[in-house]
Amino acid sequence: MGHLNHAVFLNYFEQARFDALSAGGLTPAHLVEQGWSVHVVRIEVDFRRECRQGDRLAARTRVEQFRNSSMIIGQVLEKDDGELAAEARVTAVWIGREGRPIRIPPEVRSALGA
């Protein structure tokens, strides 16, 4: 049909979260070294405008709230004309070496809070 399937937006949001972590110095390699992982436990997406194959999109990601072991991440995808295409609210939990939730480390709060 020429438009992006809703599942594709989830991939874009995921990549944008990895890019935001890396921009804060929390690269995938660093997370592995520390024994950390980040698990999405909830995601809500509001689709605002149709996107067609070939459209250029820009993603913005920011942490809205830190909790003990989880954080709420707000994300938007905008078309190159500035129109909002989709927005998401993501709950992600920090996981430690034992595979269980851990308190979000201070270095993470500092890197992502700015």
C-alpha positions as CSV (number, residue, x, y, z in Angstrom):
1,M,0.0,0.0,0.0
2,G,3.0,2.2,0.1
3,H,2.7,3.4,3.7
4,L,4.8,2.3,6.6
5,N,3.3,-0.6,8.7
6,H,2.8,0.3,12.3
7,A,5.4,-2.2,13.4
8,V,8.1,-0.3,11.5
9,F,7.6,2.6,13.8
10,L,8.6,0.4,16.8
11,N,11.8,-0.4,15.0
12,Y,12.5,3.3,14.5
13,F,11.7,4.1,18.1
14,E,14.0,1.3,19.3
15,Q,16.9,2.5,17.2
16,A,16.4,6.0,18.5
17,R,16.6,4.7,22.1
18,F,19.9,2.9,21.3
19,D,21.2,6.1,19.7
20,A,20.2,8.2,22.7
21,L,21.9,5.7,25.1
22,S,25.1,5.8,22.9
23,A,25.0,9.6,22.8
24,G,25.1,9.5,26.6
25,G,28.2,7.3,26.6
26,L,26.1,4.1,27.2
27,T,27.1,2.2,24.1
28,P,26.1,-1.4,23.7
29,A,29.6,-2.5,24.5
30,H,29.6,-0.4,27.7
31,L,26.3,-2.0,28.8
32,V,27.7,-5.5,28.2
33,E,30.9,-4.6,30.2
34,Q,28.8,-3.5,33.1
35,G,26.4,-6.5,32.9
36,W,23.4,-4.2,32.3
37,S,20.6,-4.5,29.8
38,V,17.5,-2.4,29.3
39,H,14.1,-4.2,28.8
40,V,11.1,-2.5,27.5
41,V,8.1,-3.6,29.6
42,R,5.5,-1.2,28.2
43,I,5.1,0.9,25.1
44,E,2.2,3.1,24.0
45,V,2.2,4.6,20.5
46,D,-0.1,7.3,19.1
47,F,0.1,7.4,15.3
48,R,-0.6,10.9,14.1
49,R,0.1,11.0,10.4
50,E,0.6,8.5,7.7
51,C,4.2,7.9,6.6
52,R,4.9,6.6,3.2
53,Q,7.9,4.7,1.9
54,G,10.7,7.2,1.2
55,D,9.5,9.8,3.7
56,R,12.4,11.2,5.8
57,L,11.8,11.0,9.5
58,A,13.6,12.4,12.5
59,A,13.3,10.9,16.0
60,R,13.7,12.7,19.3
61,T,14.1,10.8,22.6
62,R,14.2,12.0,26.2
63,V,13.9,10.5,29.6
64,E,10.7,11.9,31.2
65,Q,11.0,10.3,34.6
66,F,13.4,8.1,36.5
67,R,12.1,5.6,39.1
68,N,14.1,3.1,41.2
69,S,14.7,0.5,38.5
70,S,12.7,1.9,35.6
71,M,12.4,5.0,33.5
72,I,9.8,6.5,31.3
73,I,11.0,7.6,27.9
74,G,9.2,10.0,25.6
75,Q,9.8,9.7,21.9
76,V,8.5,11.5,18.8
77,L,8.9,10.9,15.1
78,E,8.6,13.9,12.9
79,K,8.4,14.1,9.1
80,D,10.9,16.4,7.4
81,D,8.2,19.0,7.0
82,G,8.0,19.2,10.9
83,E,4.7,17.4,11.2
84,L,4.3,14.9,14.0
85,A,4.1,11.4,12.6
86,A,4.0,9.4,15.9
87,E,4.7,9.7,19.5
88,A,5.6,7.0,22.1
89,R,5.8,6.6,25.8
90,V,8.1,3.7,26.8
91,T,8.7,2.1,30.2
92,A,12.1,0.5,30.4
93,V,13.6,-1.5,33.3
94,W,17.4,-1.7,34.0
95,I,18.5,-5.3,34.4
96,G,21.7,-6.5,36.1
97,R,24.0,-9.5,35.8
98,E,21.7,-11.8,37.5
99,G,18.9,-11.0,35.1
100,R,16.8,-9.2,37.7
101,P,15.9,-5.5,37.9
102,I,18.5,-3.2,39.5
103,R,18.5,0.4,40.7
104,I,19.3,2.7,37.8
105,P,23.0,3.4,38.3
106,P,24.0,7.0,39.1
107,E,26.1,7.2,35.9
108,V,23.0,6.3,33.8
109,R,20.9,9.0,35.6
110,S,23.6,11.5,35.0
111,A,24.2,10.6,31.3
112,L,20.5,10.5,30.4
113,G,19.2,13.2,32.6
114,A,20.9,16.0,30.8
